[in-house]
Amino acid sequence: ERSAIEKILPKVRSIGYAFQMEILVHAKKENMKIGEVPITFVDRIYGESKLGASEIVLYLKGLLQLFFYNLVKISLWNISMFLL
């Protein structure tokens, strides 16, 4: 729903692939209904994957931020200084 997106997106601080996890966390906190739409990925014929080491590091950093944010209830801004 558009209203759900408008409510959640301003709260999202993650970049890269981690933003998907953060959206789910915020939606769950708001008791929103979450659905899944399956997609099929096909192998690239041309070019290279954008998923490099830096994207993996950003994903793991985002995962840790969400974990500590939910476990200890401290802000994503405060925890980020410990992960630099």
Secondary structure, 3 states (H helix, E strand, C coil): CHHHHHHHHHHCCCCCCHHHHHHHHHHHHCCCCCCCCCCCCCCCCCCCCCCCHHHHHHHHHHHHHHHHHHHHCCCHHHHHCCCC
